[in-house]
Amino acid sequence: MQRLALALAGLALIATAVRIPGPYLAIGLGIAAIGTGWVGYARRDAPGVLRLAGAAAITIGALALLLGSARVVLALAAIDHISALIVS
């Protein structure tokens, strides 16, 4: 479970640099990485390294979610600014 969570977090972080579907993929994969990382971290019988990997996936997934959301918000703000310039 932790390897899957880390893979999702890595893909989410890579998706933040991709052009068109990147921010949306980063948001979705970030949420998936947070969820699977949480499941991996919550296993009390797992060794410490695997629980740490789950916590790292949560952190990287949250970072990718934040970066993807920031790109979407900035794009919407730019569109609003351009539409205000064109209408005026």
Backbone as JSON Lines, residues from 0, in Angstrom:
{"i":0,"aa":"M","n":[0.82,-1.19,0.0],"ca":[0.0,0.0,0.0],"c":[0.87,1.26,0.0]}
{"i":1,"aa":"Q","n":[1.99,1.21,0.73],"ca":[2.84,2.39,0.81],"c":[3.54,2.67,-0.5]}
{"i":2,"aa":"R","n":[3.91,1.62,-1.23],"ca":[4.55,1.82,-2.53],"c":[3.58,2.46,-3.51]}
{"i":3,"aa":"L","n":[2.34,2.03,-3.47],"ca":[1.32,2.62,-4.32],"c":[1.11,4.09,-3.94]}
{"i":4,"aa":"A","n":[1.09,4.37,-2.66],"ca":[0.9,5.75,-2.21],"c":[2.06,6.64,-2.66]}
{"i":5,"aa":"L","n":[3.28,6.13,-2.55],"ca":[4.44,6.91,-2.99],"c":[4.45,7.08,-4.51]}
{"i":6,"aa":"A","n":[4.01,6.06,-5.23],"ca":[3.94,6.17,-6.69],"c":[2.9,7.22,-7.09]}
{"i":7,"aa":"L","n":[1.75,7.22,-6.44],"ca":[0.72,8.22,-6.73],"c":[1.21,9.63,-6.38]}
{"i":8,"aa":"A","n":[1.92,9.74,-5.27],"ca":[2.44,11.05,-4.88],"c":[3.49,11.55,-5.87]}
{"i":9,"aa":"G","n":[4.35,10.65,-6.33],"ca":[5.35,11.04,-7.33],"c":[4.71,11.44,-8.65]}
{"i":10,"aa":"L","n":[3.72,10.69,-9.08],"ca":[3.01,11.05,-10.31],"c":[2.27,12.38,-10.16]}
{"i":11,"aa":"A","n":[1.72,12.62,-8.99],"ca":[1.03,13.89,-8.75],"c":[2.01,15.05,-8.8]}
{"i":12,"aa":"L","n":[3.19,14.85,-8.27],"ca":[4.19,15.91,-8.29],"c":[4.69,16.16,-9.71]}
{"i":13,"aa":"I","n":[4.83,15.11,-10.49],"ca":[5.23,15.27,-11.9],"c":[4.12,15.95,-12.68]}
{"i":14,"aa":"A","n":[2.88,15.64,-12.35],"ca":[1.74,16.22,-13.08],"c":[1.61,17.72,-12.88]}
{"i":15,"aa":"T","n":[2.22,18.25,-11.83],"ca":[2.15,19.7,-11.63],"c":[2.94,20.45,-12.69]}
{"i":16,"aa":"A","n":[3.88,19.78,-13.34],"ca":[4.69,20.44,-14.37],"c":[4.14,20.27,-15.77]}
{"i":17,"aa":"V","n":[3.14,19.42,-15.94],"ca":[2.56,19.16,-17.26],"c":[1.58,20.28,-17.61]}
{"i":18,"aa":"R","n":[1.45,20.55,-18.89],"ca":[0.66,21.69,-19.32],"c":[-0.83,21.56,-19.06]}
{"i":19,"aa":"I","n":[-1.55,20.99,-19.99],"ca":[-3.01,21.13,-19.97],"c":[-3.7,20.28,-18.9]}
{"i":20,"aa":"P","n":[-3.63,18.95,-18.92],"ca":[-4.39,18.26,-17.87],"c":[-3.61,18.15,-16.56]}
{"i":21,"aa":"G","n":[-2.43,18.74,-16.52],"ca":[-1.55,18.58,-15.37],"c":[-2.12,19.0,-14.04]}
{"i":22,"aa":"P","n":[-2.65,20.22,-13.93],"ca":[-3.17,20.63,-12.62],"c":[-4.32,19.76,-12.13]}
{"i":23,"aa":"Y","n":[-5.16,19.34,-13.04],"ca":[-6.3,18.51,-12.64],"c":[-5.84,17.11,-12.25]}
{"i":24,"aa":"L","n":[-4.86,16.58,-12.98],"ca":[-4.28,15.3,-12.59],"c":[-3.55,15.41,-11.26]}
{"i":25,"aa":"A","n":[-2.87,16.53,-11.04],"ca":[-2.16,16.73,-9.78],"c":[-3.14,16.77,-8.61]}
{"i":26,"aa":"I","n":[-4.27,17.41,-8.81],"ca":[-5.26,17.47,-7.74],"c":[-5.82,16.08,-7.46]}
{"i":27,"aa":"G","n":[-6.2,15.36,-8.5],"ca":[-6.77,14.03,-8.31],"c":[-5.77,13.03,-7.75]}
{"i":28,"aa":"L","n":[-4.57,13.02,-8.31],"ca":[-3.55,12.09,-7.82],"c":[-3.07,12.47,-6.41]}
{"i":29,"aa":"G","n":[-3.07,13.76,-6.11],"ca":[-2.71,14.2,-4.77],"c":[-3.7,13.71,-3.73]}
{"i":30,"aa":"I","n":[-4.98,13.8,-4.06],"ca":[-6.01,13.3,-3.14],"c":[-5.88,11.79,-2.98]}
{"i":31,"aa":"A","n":[-5.63,11.1,-4.08],"ca":[-5.45,9.64,-4.01],"c":[-4.22,9.27,-3.18]}
{"i":32,"aa":"A","n":[-3.14,10.03,-3.34],"ca":[-1.92,9.75,-2.57],"c":[-2.14,10.01,-1.08]}
{"i":33,"aa":"I","n":[-2.89,11.05,-0.77],"ca":[-3.18,11.33,0.65],"c":[-4.01,10.2,1.24]}
{"i":34,"aa":"G","n":[-5.01,9.75,0.5],"ca":[-5.87,8.67,1.0],"c":[-5.13,7.36,1.19]}
{"i":35,"aa":"T","n":[-4.37,6.95,0.19],"ca":[-3.64,5.68,0.31],"c":[-2.49,5.79,1.31]}
{"i":36,"aa":"G","n":[-1.89,6.97,1.39],"ca":[-0.85,7.16,2.4],"c":[-1.41,7.09,3.81]}
{"i":37,"aa":"W","n":[-2.62,7.61,3.97],"ca":[-3.26,7.56,5.29],"c":[-3.57,6.11,5.69]}
{"i":38,"aa":"V","n":[-4.05,5.33,4.72],"ca":[-4.33,3.92,5.0],"c":[-3.04,3.19,5.36]}
{"i":39,"aa":"G","n":[-1.96,3.48,4.63],"ca":[-0.68,2.84,4.93],"c":[-0.1,3.29,6.26]}
{"i":40,"aa":"Y","n":[-0.3,4.55,6.61],"ca":[0.22,5.06,7.88],"c":[-0.58,4.54,9.07]}
{"i":41,"aa":"A","n":[-1.86,4.29,8.87],"ca":[-2.72,3.87,9.97],"c":[-2.51,2.43,10.39]}
{"i":42,"aa":"R","n":[-1.79,1.64,9.61],"ca":[-1.53,0.25,9.97],"c":[-0.51,0.21,11.1]}
{"i":43,"aa":"R","n":[-0.97,-0.14,12.28],"ca":[-0.1,-0.15,13.45],"c":[0.88,-1.33,13.45]}
{"i":44,"aa":"D","n":[0.54,-2.4,12.73],"ca":[1.41,-3.57,12.73],"c":[2.52,-3.49,11.69]}
{"i":45,"aa":"A","n":[2.52,-2.45,10.86],"ca":[3.54,-2.29,9.83],"c":[4.85,-1.79,10.46]}
{"i":46,"aa":"P","n":[5.98,-2.15,9.83],"ca":[7.26,-1.64,10.34],"c":[7.34,-0.11,10.22]}
{"i":47,"aa":"G","n":[8.26,0.45,10.95],"ca":[8.38,1.9,11.0],"c":[8.71,2.54,9.66]}
{"i":48,"aa":"V","n":[9.51,1.86,8.86],"ca":[9.9,2.41,7.56],"c":[8.68,2.53,6.64]}
{"i":49,"aa":"L","n":[7.81,1.53,6.69],"ca":[6.62,1.58,5.85],"c":[5.63,2.64,6.33]}
{"i":50,"aa":"R","n":[5.53,2.81,7.63],"ca":[4.67,3.88,8.15],"c":[5.24,5.25,7.78]}
{"i":51,"aa":"L","n":[6.55,5.37,7.81],"ca":[7.19,6.62,7.4],"c":[6.97,6.88,5.91]}
{"i":52,"aa":"A","n":[6.97,5.83,5.1],"ca":[6.68,5.99,3.67],"c":[5.25,6.47,3.46]}
{"i":53,"aa":"G","n":[4.32,5.97,4.27],"ca":[2.95,6.45,4.19],"c":[2.83,7.92,4.56]}
{"i":54,"aa":"A","n":[3.56,8.32,5.58],"ca":[3.55,9.73,5.98],"c":[4.19,10.61,4.91]}
{"i":55,"aa":"A","n":[5.24,10.11,4.27],"ca":[5.87,10.87,3.19],"c":[4.93,11.0,2.0]}
{"i":56,"aa":"A","n":[4.17,9.96,1.71],"ca":[3.2,10.03,0.62],"c":[2.11,11.05,0.93]}
{"i":57,"aa":"I","n":[1.69,11.12,2.17],"ca":[0.7,12.12,2.57],"c":[1.26,13.53,2.34]}
{"i":58,"aa":"T","n":[2.5,13.74,2.75],"ca":[3.12,15.06,2.61],"c":[3.32,15.45,1.15]}
{"i":59,"aa":"I","n":[3.85,14.54,0.35],"ca":[4.09,14.85,-1.06],"c":[2.76,15.01,-1.81]}
{"i":60,"aa":"G","n":[1.77,14.19,-1.47],"ca":[0.46,14.33,-2.08],"c":[-0.2,15.65,-1.74]}
{"i":61,"aa":"A","n":[-0.05,16.09,-0.49],"ca":[-0.61,17.39,-0.09],"c":[0.09,18.53,-0.81]}
{"i":62,"aa":"L","n":[1.4,18.41,-0.99],"ca":[2.14,19.43,-1.72],"c":[1.69,19.5,-3.17]}
{"i":63,"aa":"A","n":[1.52,18.35,-3.81],"ca":[1.05,18.32,-5.19],"c":[-0.37,18.85,-5.3]}
{"i":64,"aa":"L","n":[-1.21,18.54,-4.33],"ca":[-2.58,19.07,-4.31],"c":[-2.57,20.58,-4.2]}
{"i":65,"aa":"L","n":[-1.71,21.1,-3.36],"ca":[-1.6,22.54,-3.18],"c":[-1.08,23.22,-4.45]}
{"i":66,"aa":"L","n":[-0.05,22.64,-5.06],"ca":[0.49,23.23,-6.28],"c":[-0.49,23.15,-7.45]}
{"i":67,"aa":"G","n":[-1.19,22.04,-7.58],"ca":[-2.19,21.91,-8.63],"c":[-3.34,22.88,-8.44]}
{"i":68,"aa":"S","n":[-3.79,23.04,-7.21],"ca":[-4.86,23.98,-6.92],"c":[-4.42,25.42,-7.18]}
{"i":69,"aa":"A","n":[-3.18,25.73,-6.84],"ca":[-2.66,27.07,-7.09],"c":[-2.61,27.37,-8.59]}
{"i":70,"aa":"R","n":[-2.23,26.37,-9.39],"ca":[-2.2,26.59,-10.85],"c":[-3.6,26.81,-11.41]}
{"i":71,"aa":"V","n":[-4.58,26.09,-10.9],"ca":[-5.96,26.28,-11.37],"c":[-6.46,27.66,-10.98]}
{"i":72,"aa":"V","n":[-6.21,28.07,-9.75],"ca":[-6.65,29.39,-9.28],"c":[-5.97,30.5,-10.06]}
{"i":73,"aa":"L","n":[-4.68,30.37,-10.32],"ca":[-3.98,31.39,-11.09],"c":[-4.48,31.46,-12.53]}
{"i":74,"aa":"A","n":[-4.8,30.32,-13.12],"ca":[-5.34,30.32,-14.48],"c":[-6.71,30.99,-14.51]}
{"i":75,"aa":"L","n":[-7.54,30.71,-13.53],"ca":[-8.85,31.36,-13.48],"c":[-8.73,32.86,-13.23]}
{"i":76,"aa":"A","n":[-7.78,33.26,-12.41],"ca":[-7.57,34.69,-12.17],"c":[-7.06,35.38,-13.44]}
{"i":77,"aa":"A","n":[-6.18,34.71,-14.19],"ca":[-5.69,35.29,-15.44],"c":[-6.81,35.42,-16.46]}
{"i":78,"aa":"I","n":[-7.67,34.42,-16.54],"ca":[-8.81,34.49,-17.47],"c":[-9.74,35.63,-17.08]}
{"i":79,"aa":"D","n":[-9.99,35.79,-15.8],"ca":[-10.85,36.89,-15.33],"c":[-10.21,38.24,-15.64]}
{"i":80,"aa":"H","n":[-8.92,38.35,-15.47],"ca":[-8.23,39.61,-15.75],"c":[-8.27,39.93,-17.24]}
{"i":81,"aa":"I","n":[-8.03,38.94,-18.07],"ca":[-8.07,39.16,-19.53],"c":[-9.48,39.52,-19.98]}
{"i":82,"aa":"S","n":[-10.49,38.87,-19.41],"ca":[-11.86,39.2,-19.81],"c":[-12.23,40.62,-19.36]}
{"i":83,"aa":"A","n":[-11.71,41.06,-18.23],"ca":[-11.95,42.43,-17.78],"c":[-11.27,43.43,-18.72]}
{"i":84,"aa":"L","n":[-10.11,43.08,-19.25],"ca":[-9.42,43.96,-20.19],"c":[-10.15,44.04,-21.53]}
{"i":85,"aa":"I","n":[-10.67,42.93,-21.98],"ca":[-11.35,42.9,-23.27],"c":[-12.68,43.62,-23.2]}
{"i":86,"aa":"V","n":[-13.43,43.47,-22.15],"ca":[-14.75,44.08,-22.01],"c":[-14.63,45.59,-21.87]}
{"i":87,"aa":"S","n":[-13.64,46.05,-21.18],"ca":[-13.5,47.49,-20.92],"c":[-13.19,48.29,-22.15]}
